[in-house]
Amino acid sequence: MAIIHSFPDIQFDYGAIKELGPELEARGIHKPIIITDRGLVACGVLQQVLDALPSRQVHAVFSDIPENPTIQGVEGALAVYQAEDCDGIVALGGGSVLDSGKALRVIARQSGILLSFLDHSLEITADVAPYITIPTTAGTGAEITFGGGIHPTKNAIGMGIRSPHIKPDLAICDPELTLTLPPHLTAATGMDALGHCIEGYVSNISNPPVEAITLDGIHRVVTYIQRAVSDGNDREARYNMLMAGLEGGMAIYLGLGPIHALANTFGNSPLHHGTLVTVSTPSVLRYYEGKIDDKLDNIRAAMNLSPGANLAEAIEDLNERIGMPSGVREMGYEGDDIDFMADETFKSHFNVWAPKKPSLEECRQLVIDALG
């Protein structure tokens, strides 16, 4: 029987950031560390959050989380957490920051180095630091999930951190904080949400309520992403894209699949994860043709496509319209060991949830197709 998971508490609407102060007080967090990245400092989003806090609220800030989450970034945040005697974590940012916060809440309370917890979920206990997420991108879904990825070093393939104990306590989702997100990140993170919704929907786990949510997420992305990319101040589009990203996070509870297996394989580079998901999606949809047609028909309906329409081509057309690359090579990926990439994709834990797991030879073709 499928488990219908519960999600963290969620505050969602324009102005939701005003609830941060009361939520800290209600949860007994007296001095949080706010972790973020330099881009959000530079564009003023961090200041928006600080301005929303009560004047009496003490806090610490760590703003050096890298674009892709690393052990070094988490350990840097831990040093500030301990030096400032913090008692809770607020993560402000995209997937890298939010996943770093999950790792931080573990090592802030539990003995051992972070590496000992990566890919070893049973080592994580319930003794974790309080954790509030504030997403500033609309797509990763990391604000509510119980898993994430951390790179041992900058250009190493990511390792998993996954446990029900790292699921955030609260997500504050305020579309206002996404208005400054530049077009290329709006596109990349939005299509990341689409990938989550598609893979969650076709997953081999049956959970009808969440499956309905994934189809709604697919519909929101294809309806609003081009508007959000074209006009970052389109408040209706920003609202719906943030909701789609949240729904994509709910989809992740059903498991992901070969799209993310491919993206993780190409993750041994500084390339953006959401964009890697974006360019990997058409390849996997081509692989699924003729294998899960009932599911694909429902995805077509959610995308407002006619019955029998070519899903892969529809995604490629959408990618082109919003300025996304057509393949991983176009992104600047330099790896050339096809056998290694095929093997990494085949071995990926993401394939556990695939409705049809690709063979090693099929993974080789997926890699070649995604490279472009």
Residue frames relative to the residue before (quaternion, step in Angstrom):
aa qw qx qy qz dx dy dz
M 1.0000 0.0000 0.0000 0.0000 0.00 0.00 0.00
A 0.4549 -0.6876 0.4943 0.2755 3.58 -0.94 0.88
I 0.3679 -0.6967 0.5735 0.2245 3.53 -1.10 0.80
I 0.2331 -0.7402 0.6128 0.1490 3.57 -0.87 0.93
H 0.2541 -0.8186 0.5008 0.1202 3.54 -0.12 1.34
S 0.3735 -0.6667 0.5859 0.2696 3.51 -1.27 0.44
F 0.3515 -0.7308 0.5495 0.2013 3.54 -1.15 0.66
P 0.6252 -0.5113 0.4003 0.4330 3.61 -1.20 0.21
D 0.6228 -0.4679 0.4396 0.4471 3.54 -1.31 0.12
I 0.1048 -0.8017 0.5880 0.0237 3.57 -1.06 0.78
Q 0.1236 -0.7250 0.6724 0.0838 3.54 -1.05 0.89
F 0.0700 0.8299 -0.5449 0.0972 3.61 -0.49 1.14
D 0.5548 0.5662 -0.5038 0.3433 3.55 -0.80 1.10
Y 0.6190 -0.4650 0.4429 0.4521 3.52 -1.28 0.10
G 0.7900 0.2727 -0.2268 0.5000 3.56 -0.86 0.99
A 0.4159 0.7359 -0.4581 0.2749 3.61 1.22 -0.04
I 0.5635 0.6224 -0.3940 0.3738 3.60 1.12 -0.56
K 0.5598 0.6121 -0.3854 0.4043 3.59 1.18 -0.44
E 0.6256 0.5498 -0.3322 0.4428 3.58 1.24 -0.36
L 0.4549 0.7099 -0.4549 0.2866 3.63 1.19 -0.18
G 0.6639 0.5133 -0.3155 0.4430 3.59 0.82 -0.94
P 0.6930 0.4589 -0.2912 0.4737 3.62 0.76 -0.96
E 0.6505 0.5159 -0.3272 0.4512 3.59 1.02 -0.70
L 0.6127 0.5295 -0.3497 0.4710 3.59 1.05 -0.68
E 0.6661 0.5015 -0.2992 0.4639 3.55 0.93 -0.92
A 0.6695 0.5146 -0.3014 0.4428 3.57 0.90 -0.93
R 0.7328 0.4138 -0.2224 0.4923 3.57 1.11 -0.69
G 0.5063 -0.6960 0.3952 0.3210 3.57 1.27 0.20
I 0.4300 0.6704 -0.4837 0.3629 3.58 1.14 0.62
H 0.1836 -0.8326 0.5178 0.0697 3.57 -0.38 1.25
K 0.7992 0.0406 -0.0111 0.5996 3.59 1.05 -0.72
P 0.0907 -0.8200 0.5640 0.0362 3.59 -0.08 1.24
I 0.3134 -0.6453 0.6361 0.2841 3.51 -1.33 0.25
I 0.2102 -0.7482 0.6157 0.1298 3.58 -0.93 0.90
I 0.0975 -0.7965 0.5951 0.0435 3.57 -0.55 1.14
T 0.0934 0.7879 -0.5958 0.1243 3.55 -0.98 0.90
D 0.4497 -0.6600 0.5052 0.3271 3.59 -1.21 -0.33
R 0.6889 -0.5164 0.3217 0.3940 3.54 -1.26 0.40
G 0.5981 0.5825 -0.3633 0.4136 3.57 1.07 -0.66
L 0.6938 0.4698 -0.2761 0.4709 3.58 0.97 -0.81
V 0.5713 0.5303 -0.3795 0.4985 3.55 1.26 -0.31
A 0.6930 0.5099 -0.2802 0.4257 3.55 0.84 -1.04
C 0.7484 0.3986 -0.2361 0.4747 3.61 0.93 -0.81
G 0.6009 -0.6374 0.3297 0.3521 3.59 1.25 0.19
V 0.4527 0.6981 -0.4631 0.3054 3.60 1.19 0.01
L 0.6092 0.5345 -0.3610 0.4614 3.60 0.99 -0.73
Q 0.6567 0.5108 -0.3225 0.4516 3.60 0.92 -0.85
Q 0.5935 0.5599 -0.3652 0.4483 3.60 1.07 -0.68
V 0.6689 0.4890 -0.2949 0.4759 3.56 0.97 -0.84
L 0.6607 0.5007 -0.3151 0.4621 3.58 0.89 -0.88
D 0.6427 0.5264 -0.3230 0.4534 3.59 1.04 -0.75
A 0.6541 0.5201 -0.3111 0.4526 3.58 1.16 -0.54
L 0.5910 0.5841 -0.3660 0.4190 3.59 1.23 -0.31
P 0.5608 -0.5637 0.4645 0.3899 3.60 -1.13 0.49
S 0.6008 -0.6054 0.3830 0.3547 3.60 -1.02 0.75
R 0.6765 0.5085 -0.2904 0.4466 3.57 1.13 -0.59
Q 0.5344 0.6641 -0.3953 0.3424 3.58 1.26 -0.27
V 0.2205 -0.7628 0.5942 0.1284 3.58 -0.64 1.10
H 0.0625 0.7974 -0.5943 0.0834 3.56 -1.11 0.65
A 0.2604 -0.7047 0.6253 0.2111 3.53 -1.36 0.18
V 0.2203 -0.7704 0.5851 0.1249 3.58 -1.23 0.46
F 0.0155 -0.7363 0.6759 0.0290 3.54 -1.16 0.78
S 0.0598 -0.8560 0.5128 -0.0262 3.58 -0.44 1.22
D 0.5596 0.6302 -0.3735 0.3875 3.58 1.18 0.44
I 0.2826 0.7272 -0.5684 0.2612 3.61 0.96 0.74
P 0.3794 -0.7541 0.4858 0.2268 3.64 -0.71 1.00
E 0.7183 -0.4585 0.3125 0.4196 3.56 -1.32 0.24
N 0.7403 0.1604 -0.1267 0.6405 3.57 1.14 -0.66
P 0.4906 -0.7225 0.3935 0.2871 3.62 -0.66 1.08
T 0.0717 -0.8068 0.5864 -0.0022 3.55 -0.91 0.96
I 0.6412 -0.4971 0.4152 0.4115 3.54 -1.31 0.35
Q 0.6387 0.5443 -0.3299 0.4324 3.57 0.93 -0.87
G 0.6537 0.5132 -0.3175 0.4566 3.59 0.96 -0.82
V 0.6630 0.4973 -0.3035 0.4701 3.58 0.94 -0.88
E 0.6694 0.4976 -0.3054 0.4594 3.58 0.93 -0.86
G 0.6044 0.5417 -0.3553 0.4638 3.59 1.12 -0.59
A 0.6491 0.5012 -0.3051 0.4841 3.58 1.03 -0.82
L 0.6266 0.5452 -0.3368 0.4435 3.59 1.02 -0.80
A 0.6296 0.5461 -0.3389 0.4365 3.58 0.97 -0.83
V 0.6701 0.4698 -0.2947 0.4934 3.60 1.00 -0.81
Y 0.6073 0.5649 -0.3452 0.4392 3.60 0.98 -0.85
Q 0.7183 0.4399 -0.2531 0.4759 3.57 0.86 -0.96
A 0.6664 0.5148 -0.3121 0.4398 3.59 0.91 -0.88
E 0.7350 0.4106 -0.2149 0.4950 3.57 1.08 -0.78
D 0.3804 -0.7545 0.4568 0.2782 3.56 1.33 0.05
C 0.1818 0.8101 -0.5297 0.1737 3.57 0.87 1.01
D 0.2174 -0.7902 0.5610 0.1167 3.56 -1.23 0.45
G 0.7807 0.1456 -0.1326 0.5930 3.57 1.21 0.45
I 0.3282 -0.7490 0.5543 0.1549 3.54 -1.31 0.42
V 0.0585 -0.7379 0.6709 0.0446 3.53 -1.12 0.81
A 0.1216 -0.7982 0.5879 0.0503 3.60 -0.65 1.09
L 0.0817 -0.7961 0.5994 -0.0164 3.55 -0.72 1.17
G 0.6087 0.5714 -0.3853 0.3931 3.57 -0.42 1.13
G 0.6735 -0.4512 0.3865 0.4397 3.50 -1.28 -0.53
G 0.8313 -0.2744 0.1579 0.4569 3.52 -1.29 -0.29
S 0.6244 0.5533 -0.3498 0.4261 3.59 0.98 -0.75
V 0.6828 0.4691 -0.2802 0.4850 3.57 0.90 -0.94
L 0.6864 0.5009 -0.2964 0.4359 3.58 0.85 -0.95
D 0.6622 0.4741 -0.3081 0.4917 3.60 1.02 -0.74
S 0.6060 0.5455 -0.3546 0.4577 3.59 1.07 -0.67
G 0.6330 0.5403 -0.3246 0.4494 3.57 1.06 -0.74
K 0.6171 0.5389 -0.3449 0.4582 3.58 1.07 -0.70
A 0.6684 0.4825 -0.2961 0.4825 3.55 0.97 -0.85
L 0.6404 0.5405 -0.3238 0.4392 3.57 1.00 -0.84
R 0.6641 0.5151 -0.3320 0.4283 3.60 0.89 -0.83
V 0.6167 0.5254 -0.3464 0.4730 3.59 1.20 -0.43
I 0.7740 0.3743 -0.2245 0.4587 3.58 0.57 -1.10
A 0.5257 0.6103 -0.4197 0.4183 3.60 1.25 -0.14
R 0.7844 0.3116 -0.1425 0.5171 3.58 1.15 -0.58
Q 0.7687 0.3718 -0.1792 0.4886 3.59 1.05 -0.72
S 0.4912 -0.6756 0.4684 0.2879 3.54 -1.02 0.82
G 0.6172 0.5308 -0.4134 0.4080 3.53 -1.14 0.65
I 0.5219 -0.6281 0.4758 0.3265 3.54 -1.22 0.49
L 0.6590 -0.5378 0.3473 0.3950 3.57 -1.16 0.57
L 0.6126 0.5812 -0.3549 0.4013 3.59 0.96 -0.82
S 0.6413 0.5453 -0.3347 0.4235 3.59 1.07 -0.66
F 0.6869 0.4603 -0.2838 0.4855 3.61 1.24 -0.32
L 0.5863 0.5884 -0.3779 0.4090 3.60 1.18 -0.42
D 0.8235 0.0719 -0.1339 0.5466 3.56 -0.81 1.11
H 0.6788 0.3988 -0.2962 0.5407 3.60 1.25 0.42
S 0.0649 -0.8709 0.4861 0.0312 3.56 0.66 1.13
L 0.6254 0.5657 -0.3526 0.4056 3.60 1.06 -0.63
E 0.5811 0.5809 -0.3732 0.4307 3.58 1.26 -0.26
I 0.6266 0.5485 -0.3335 0.4420 3.60 1.22 -0.41
T 0.1738 -0.7897 0.5833 0.0773 3.57 -0.79 1.05
A 0.6846 -0.4982 0.3518 0.3992 3.56 -1.33 0.03
D 0.5622 0.6011 -0.3907 0.4122 3.60 1.24 -0.15
V 0.2673 0.7560 -0.5433 0.2486 3.57 0.13 1.34
A 0.5743 -0.5970 0.4368 0.3506 3.56 -1.22 0.49
P 0.5866 -0.5584 0.4376 0.3907 3.63 -1.11 0.57
Y 0.0639 -0.8350 0.5449 -0.0409 3.56 -0.94 0.89
I 0.0400 -0.7742 0.6312 -0.0256 3.55 -0.85 1.14
T 0.1776 -0.7899 0.5795 0.0935 3.58 -0.90 0.91
I 0.0786 -0.7586 0.6456 0.0396 3.53 -1.20 0.71
P 0.1895 -0.8162 0.5337 0.1141 3.63 -0.12 1.20
T 0.1664 -0.7793 0.5975 0.0897 3.54 -1.09 0.79
T 0.6668 0.3525 -0.3053 0.5813 3.56 1.31 0.21
A 0.3471 -0.7306 0.5512 0.2047 3.56 -1.19 0.52
G 0.6646 0.5454 -0.3214 0.3970 3.54 0.10 1.20
T 0.6824 0.5220 -0.3349 0.3870 3.61 0.85 -0.79
G 0.2927 -0.7731 0.5103 0.2371 3.59 1.05 -0.71
A 0.4536 0.7302 -0.4257 0.2826 3.57 1.29 -0.15
E 0.5296 0.6555 -0.4059 0.3537 3.59 1.20 -0.30
I 0.7994 0.2588 -0.1437 0.5228 3.62 1.16 -0.41
T 0.5820 0.6339 -0.3732 0.3465 3.63 1.17 -0.16
F 0.4158 -0.7052 0.5225 0.2384 3.54 -1.31 0.38
G 0.6999 0.3727 -0.2852 0.5384 3.56 1.15 0.60
G 0.0384 0.7875 -0.6148 0.0201 3.51 -1.29 0.27
G 0.3654 -0.7124 0.5511 0.2351 3.53 -1.31 -0.06
I 0.0709 -0.7729 0.6303 0.0180 3.54 -1.04 0.87
H 0.3231 -0.7441 0.5531 0.1896 3.58 -0.88 0.95
P 0.4768 -0.6710 0.4764 0.3090 3.63 -0.78 0.92
T 0.7571 0.0039 0.0000 0.6533 3.55 1.11 -0.81
K 0.7678 -0.4283 0.2190 0.4232 3.56 -1.26 0.40
N 0.8248 0.2045 -0.0830 0.5205 3.59 0.80 -0.97
A 0.4437 0.6546 -0.4839 0.3749 3.59 1.10 0.67
I 0.5848 -0.5558 0.4465 0.3870 3.57 -1.19 0.50
G 0.5253 -0.6829 0.4168 0.2898 3.56 -0.88 0.95
M 0.2721 -0.7230 0.6130 0.1658 3.53 -1.27 0.61
G 0.4854 -0.7126 0.4355 0.2587 3.56 -1.06 0.72
I 0.0661 -0.7158 0.6883 0.0977 3.49 -1.29 0.56
R 0.1297 0.8160 -0.5299 0.1911 3.54 -0.36 1.28
S 0.3214 0.7177 -0.5617 0.2573 3.55 -0.69 1.12
P 0.5304 -0.6114 0.4627 0.3617 3.61 -1.03 0.60
H 0.6096 0.5811 -0.3514 0.4089 3.59 1.17 -0.45
I 0.7010 0.4552 -0.2918 0.4651 3.63 1.15 -0.37
K 0.3838 0.7056 -0.4980 0.3268 3.58 1.25 0.10
P 0.5013 -0.6737 0.4384 0.3204 3.64 -0.72 0.97
D 0.5149 -0.6413 0.4779 0.3087 3.55 -1.22 0.53
L 0.7993 -0.0049 0.0625 0.5976 3.56 1.09 -0.75
A 0.1299 -0.7491 0.6418 0.1001 3.55 -1.15 0.70
I 0.1406 -0.7577 0.6329 0.0752 3.56 -0.89 1.00
C 0.0529 -0.8266 0.5586 -0.0431 3.55 -0.35 1.31
D 0.0562 0.8067 -0.5773 0.1133 3.54 -0.24 1.32
P 0.3785 -0.7536 0.4832 0.2353 3.65 -0.37 1.14
E 0.5240 0.6447 -0.4062 0.3805 3.60 1.17 -0.50
L 0.6875 0.5030 -0.2787 0.4434 3.57 1.03 -0.81
T 0.6533 0.4990 -0.3212 0.4701 3.60 1.25 -0.10
L 0.4647 0.7235 -0.4303 0.2748 3.61 1.22 -0.21
T 0.7060 0.4418 -0.2681 0.4843 3.61 1.12 -0.59
L 0.4222 0.7031 -0.4792 0.3127 3.61 1.22 0.01
P 0.4110 -0.7416 0.4639 0.2566 3.64 -0.59 1.07
P 0.7014 -0.5121 0.2897 0.4023 3.60 -1.15 0.55
H 0.6883 0.4922 -0.3201 0.4260 3.62 0.81 -0.89
L 0.6751 0.4530 -0.3006 0.4987 3.61 1.08 -0.64
T 0.5615 0.5626 -0.3849 0.4691 3.59 1.15 -0.52
A 0.6801 0.4862 -0.2806 0.4715 3.56 0.92 -0.93
A 0.7051 0.4888 -0.2801 0.4307 3.57 0.77 -1.04
T 0.7109 0.4334 -0.2757 0.4804 3.58 0.85 -0.91
G 0.6119 0.5489 -0.3527 0.4470 3.59 1.09 -0.60
M 0.6875 0.4537 -0.2806 0.4927 3.56 0.99 -0.81
D 0.5334 0.5794 -0.3967 0.4716 3.57 1.24 -0.37
A 0.6405 0.5157 -0.3142 0.4744 3.59 1.00 -0.85
L 0.6297 0.5261 -0.3345 0.4635 3.56 1.00 -0.79
G 0.6433 0.5227 -0.3169 0.4611 3.58 0.98 -0.83
H 0.6363 0.5210 -0.3267 0.4658 3.59 0.99 -0.80
C 0.6849 0.4927 -0.2916 0.4507 3.56 0.87 -0.97
I 0.6523 0.5054 -0.3203 0.4652 3.59 0.95 -0.82
E 0.7140 0.4474 -0.2807 0.4595 3.59 0.77 -0.97
G 0.6193 0.5230 -0.3538 0.4666 3.59 1.04 -0.62
Y 0.6688 0.5148 -0.3105 0.4373 3.57 0.94 -0.86
V 0.7506 0.3851 -0.2317 0.4844 3.61 0.89 -0.81
S 0.3677 0.7596 -0.4681 0.2623 3.60 1.28 -0.05
N 0.5212 -0.6429 0.4659 0.3130 3.57 -1.21 0.52
I 0.5530 0.5541 -0.4099 0.4682 3.59 1.27 0.19
S 0.2612 -0.7736 0.5596 0.1423 3.57 -0.81 0.99
N 0.2159 0.7445 -0.6030 0.1886 3.55 -0.72 1.12
P 0.2495 -0.8459 0.4474 0.1485 3.59 0.35 1.26
P 0.6467 0.5118 -0.3688 0.4288 3.67 0.82 -0.72
V 0.7001 0.4423 -0.2782 0.4866 3.59 0.90 -0.89
E 0.5840 0.5662 -0.3758 0.4440 3.60 1.09 -0.59
A 0.6328 0.5175 -0.3301 0.4720 3.59 1.03 -0.76
I 0.6256 0.5309 -0.3293 0.4672 3.58 1.05 -0.75
T 0.6513 0.5222 -0.3308 0.4401 3.60 0.94 -0.83
L 0.6499 0.5076 -0.3264 0.4620 3.59 0.96 -0.76
D 0.6242 0.5141 -0.3383 0.4813 3.58 1.06 -0.70
G 0.6369 0.5291 -0.3272 0.4554 3.59 1.02 -0.77
I 0.6233 0.5314 -0.3321 0.4677 3.58 1.00 -0.82
H 0.6636 0.5142 -0.3011 0.4523 3.57 0.90 -0.96
R 0.6606 0.5095 -0.3163 0.4516 3.59 0.92 -0.87
V 0.6514 0.5209 -0.3353 0.4380 3.61 0.88 -0.87
V 0.7296 0.4334 -0.2721 0.4537 3.60 0.66 -1.05
T 0.6451 0.5246 -0.3216 0.4531 3.61 1.17 -0.49
Y 0.8392 0.2780 -0.0885 0.4589 3.57 0.87 -0.96
I 0.5287 0.6728 -0.4317 0.2853 3.63 1.08 -0.40
Q 0.6602 0.5042 -0.3391 0.4414 3.61 0.87 -0.78
R 0.6201 0.5289 -0.3385 0.4702 3.58 1.07 -0.68
A 0.6748 0.4964 -0.3009 0.4557 3.59 0.91 -0.88
V 0.6471 0.5069 -0.3149 0.4745 3.58 1.05 -0.75
S 0.6959 0.4905 -0.2718 0.4486 3.58 0.94 -0.92
D 0.8013 0.0598 0.0117 0.5952 3.58 1.04 -0.80
G 0.2774 -0.8090 0.4995 0.1380 3.54 -0.12 1.31
N 0.6786 0.4820 -0.2954 0.4689 3.60 1.20 -0.37
D 0.4152 0.6772 -0.4843 0.3666 3.58 1.27 0.28
R 0.2688 -0.8308 0.4665 0.1410 3.55 0.01 1.33
E 0.6225 0.5252 -0.3501 0.4628 3.60 1.05 -0.65
A 0.6630 0.4970 -0.3057 0.4691 3.59 0.95 -0.87
R 0.6509 0.5135 -0.3199 0.4586 3.59 0.94 -0.85
Y 0.6244 0.5358 -0.3362 0.4582 3.60 0.97 -0.82
N 0.7239 0.4538 -0.2529 0.4539 3.56 0.79 -1.02
M 0.6368 0.5084 -0.3375 0.4713 3.58 1.07 -0.59
L 0.6396 0.4979 -0.3403 0.4767 3.60 1.01 -0.68
M 0.6295 0.5154 -0.3305 0.4784 3.57 1.06 -0.70
A 0.6340 0.5215 -0.3264 0.4686 3.59 1.02 -0.78
G 0.6363 0.5218 -0.3261 0.4652 3.57 1.02 -0.76
L 0.6392 0.5138 -0.3119 0.4798 3.57 1.03 -0.82
E 0.6566 0.4987 -0.3057 0.4761 3.57 0.98 -0.84
G 0.6059 0.5411 -0.3445 0.4705 3.57 1.13 -0.62
G 0.6157 0.5320 -0.3369 0.4736 3.57 1.10 -0.67
M 0.6366 0.5053 -0.3210 0.4861 3.57 1.05 -0.74
A 0.6171 0.5546 -0.3364 0.4456 3.58 1.09 -0.75
I 0.6050 0.5794 -0.3579 0.4125 3.58 1.05 -0.73
Y 0.5682 0.5991 -0.3841 0.4131 3.60 1.13 -0.52
L 0.6541 0.4928 -0.3117 0.4818 3.60 1.23 -0.39
G 0.5684 -0.5746 0.3912 0.4400 3.58 1.26 -0.20
L 0.3630 -0.7280 0.5419 0.2111 3.55 -1.20 0.55
G 0.3130 -0.7781 0.5175 0.1697 3.65 -0.89 -0.67
P 0.8426 -0.2341 0.1368 0.4653 3.59 -1.22 -0.44
I 0.5522 0.5852 -0.4153 0.4245 3.62 1.09 -0.49
H 0.7302 0.4070 -0.2332 0.4968 3.56 0.86 -0.95
A 0.5461 0.5719 -0.4046 0.4594 3.59 1.19 -0.38
L 0.6591 0.4948 -0.2966 0.4824 3.58 0.96 -0.88
A 0.6685 0.5074 -0.3092 0.4473 3.58 0.81 -1.00
N 0.6549 0.5054 -0.3117 0.4674 3.59 1.01 -0.77
T 0.6115 0.5498 -0.3438 0.4534 3.59 1.06 -0.74
F 0.7199 0.4147 -0.2393 0.5026 3.57 0.94 -0.89
G 0.5132 0.6793 -0.3938 0.3465 3.58 1.30 -0.06
N 0.5209 0.5972 -0.4445 0.4176 3.61 1.25 0.15
S 0.6056 0.4778 -0.3307 0.5437 3.51 1.03 0.97
P 0.5666 -0.6077 0.4194 0.3656 3.61 -1.19 0.24
L 0.4082 0.7429 -0.4565 0.2702 3.61 1.24 0.15
H 0.5834 -0.6265 0.4077 0.3175 3.55 -1.13 0.79
H 0.5118 -0.6858 0.4283 0.2903 3.57 -0.78 1.08
G 0.6670 0.5173 -0.3177 0.4320 3.59 0.84 -0.92
T 0.6551 0.4986 -0.3143 0.4727 3.56 1.04 -0.76
L 0.6123 0.5374 -0.3435 0.4672 3.59 1.08 -0.68
V 0.6264 0.5121 -0.3301 0.4863 3.59 1.05 -0.73
T 0.6308 0.5698 -0.3202 0.4182 3.55 0.97 -0.96
V 0.7628 0.3876 -0.2157 0.4706 3.57 0.74 -1.04
S 0.6266 0.5325 -0.3400 0.4563 3.61 1.25 -0.26
T 0.5498 0.6701 -0.3818 0.3208 3.58 1.14 -0.59
P 0.6737 0.4897 -0.3385 0.4379 3.69 0.73 -0.84
S 0.6189 0.5594 -0.3512 0.4251 3.61 0.98 -0.78
V 0.6991 0.4604 -0.2730 0.4740 3.58 0.89 -0.93
L 0.6198 0.5326 -0.3506 0.4573 3.60 1.03 -0.67
R 0.6161 0.5229 -0.3441 0.4782 3.59 1.08 -0.67
Y 0.6404 0.5300 -0.3169 0.4567 3.58 1.01 -0.82
Y 0.6975 0.4901 -0.2761 0.4439 3.60 1.00 -0.82
E 0.4893 0.6740 -0.4410 0.3344 3.62 1.15 -0.40
G 0.8117 0.2194 -0.1938 0.5054 3.56 -0.86 1.04
K 0.6791 0.4861 -0.2814 0.4726 3.58 1.29 -0.14
I 0.8005 0.0705 -0.0092 0.5951 3.60 1.01 -0.79
D 0.0278 0.8829 -0.4688 0.0052 3.55 0.94 0.93
D 0.6066 0.5563 -0.3708 0.4303 3.62 1.01 -0.68
K 0.6590 0.4951 -0.3007 0.4797 3.57 0.96 -0.88
L 0.6667 0.5064 -0.3078 0.4521 3.57 0.91 -0.90
D 0.6056 0.5528 -0.3543 0.4496 3.59 1.07 -0.65
N 0.6723 0.4865 -0.2996 0.4707 3.59 0.96 -0.81
I 0.6102 0.5217 -0.3508 0.4821 3.60 1.11 -0.60
R 0.6158 0.5373 -0.3458 0.4610 3.59 0.99 -0.78
A 0.6576 0.5103 -0.3134 0.4571 3.57 0.91 -0.89
A 0.6582 0.5088 -0.3114 0.4593 3.59 0.96 -0.85
M 0.7034 0.4393 -0.2514 0.4991 3.57 1.18 -0.62
N 0.4503 -0.7053 0.4324 0.3359 3.59 1.32 0.10
L 0.4158 0.6884 -0.4793 0.3516 3.57 1.07 0.78
S 0.5471 -0.6039 0.4597 0.3531 3.57 -1.18 0.47
P 0.6286 -0.5281 0.3954 0.4120 3.61 -1.16 0.50
G 0.8144 0.2547 -0.1962 0.4832 3.55 -0.93 0.91
A 0.4229 0.7052 -0.4720 0.3179 3.59 1.26 -0.01
N 0.5124 -0.6470 0.4750 0.3053 3.57 -1.13 0.67
L 0.3329 -0.7873 0.4864 0.1809 3.57 -0.29 1.28
A 0.6433 0.5328 -0.3337 0.4370 3.57 0.91 -0.89
E 0.6756 0.4822 -0.2962 0.4725 3.57 0.91 -0.88
A 0.6193 0.5423 -0.3478 0.4488 3.60 1.05 -0.69
I 0.6554 0.4891 -0.3074 0.4865 3.59 1.02 -0.81
E 0.6418 0.5206 -0.3257 0.4594 3.58 0.97 -0.82
D 0.6409 0.5151 -0.3206 0.4703 3.59 1.02 -0.76
L 0.6460 0.5053 -0.3150 0.4776 3.58 1.00 -0.84
N 0.6231 0.5396 -0.3373 0.4548 3.60 0.97 -0.83
E 0.6652 0.5060 -0.3055 0.4563 3.57 0.92 -0.91
R 0.6743 0.5171 -0.3037 0.4310 3.58 0.93 -0.88
I 0.7507 0.3576 -0.2122 0.5133 3.59 1.10 -0.59
G 0.6141 -0.6319 0.3218 0.3466 3.56 1.24 0.41
M 0.4322 0.6904 -0.4708 0.3389 3.57 1.17 0.48
P 0.5514 -0.6150 0.4379 0.3550 3.63 -1.10 0.58
S 0.4942 -0.6741 0.4717 0.2806 3.56 -1.27 0.40
G 0.8101 0.0421 -0.0196 0.5844 3.59 1.22 -0.25
V 0.6610 -0.5346 0.3549 0.3891 3.54 -1.27 0.35
R 0.5912 0.5652 -0.3682 0.4421 3.59 1.10 -0.63
E 0.6369 0.5368 -0.3222 0.4498 3.56 1.01 -0.83
M 0.6354 0.5286 -0.3207 0.4625 3.59 1.20 -0.52
G 0.5883 -0.5894 0.3679 0.4137 3.57 1.24 -0.31
Y 0.3691 0.7352 -0.4931 0.2830 3.58 1.23 0.28
E 0.2311 -0.8278 0.5056 0.0756 3.56 -0.76 1.10
G 0.4633 0.6934 -0.4547 0.3128 3.63 1.20 -0.15
D 0.0898 -0.8282 0.5524 0.0305 3.59 -0.99 0.79
D 0.5275 0.6166 -0.4186 0.4078 3.60 1.26 0.15
I 0.2278 -0.8196 0.5131 0.1141 3.56 0.12 1.31
D 0.6391 0.5367 -0.3343 0.4379 3.60 0.96 -0.84
F 0.6457 0.5105 -0.3146 0.4727 3.59 0.99 -0.84
M 0.6774 0.4966 -0.2954 0.4553 3.57 0.87 -0.95
A 0.6392 0.5188 -0.3247 0.4657 3.58 1.00 -0.80
D 0.6636 0.5092 -0.3017 0.4576 3.57 0.96 -0.89
E 0.6492 0.5095 -0.3192 0.4659 3.59 0.97 -0.86
T 0.6517 0.5075 -0.3134 0.4685 3.59 0.98 -0.82
F 0.6601 0.5187 -0.3003 0.4527 3.57 0.94 -0.90
K 0.7219 0.4532 -0.2441 0.4624 3.60 0.96 -0.88
S 0.4647 0.7272 -0.4301 0.2650 3.59 1.21 -0.39
H 0.5091 -0.6533 0.4758 0.2959 3.55 -1.04 0.85
F 0.5384 0.6347 -0.4108 0.3720 3.61 1.15 -0.42
N 0.6226 0.5835 -0.3416 0.3941 3.60 1.07 -0.66
V 0.4576 0.6891 -0.4461 0.3417 3.58 1.24 -0.24
W 0.7624 0.3817 -0.1914 0.4862 3.58 1.02 -0.81
A 0.4298 0.7115 -0.4628 0.3081 3.60 1.24 0.07
P 0.4850 -0.6626 0.4747 0.3168 3.62 -0.94 0.77
K 0.7516 0.0541 -0.0467 0.6558 3.57 1.24 -0.56
K 0.2609 -0.7907 0.5324 0.1527 3.58 -0.36 1.21
P 0.3938 -0.7301 0.5014 0.2458 3.61 -0.73 0.99
S 0.4828 -0.6429 0.5145 0.2981 3.55 -1.15 0.70
L 0.6960 -0.4445 0.3351 0.4535 3.57 -1.27 0.13
E 0.6714 0.4869 -0.3064 0.4672 3.58 0.91 -0.83
E 0.6353 0.5097 -0.3259 0.4800 3.59 1.07 -0.72
C 0.6225 0.5227 -0.3389 0.4738 3.60 1.08 -0.67
R 0.6032 0.5507 -0.3505 0.4583 3.56 1.07 -0.68
Q 0.6743 0.4788 -0.2935 0.4795 3.58 0.95 -0.85
L 0.6083 0.5460 -0.3482 0.4589 3.59 1.06 -0.72
V 0.6503 0.5170 -0.3087 0.4632 3.57 0.96 -0.89
I 0.6677 0.5016 -0.3014 0.4601 3.57 0.85 -0.95
D 0.6561 0.5123 -0.3021 0.4646 3.57 1.00 -0.89
A 0.6991 0.4775 -0.2801 0.4526 3.59 0.87 -0.95
L 0.5960 0.5750 -0.3720 0.4192 3.59 1.07 -0.62
G 0.2980 -0.7958 0.4766 0.2252 3.56 1.12 -0.71
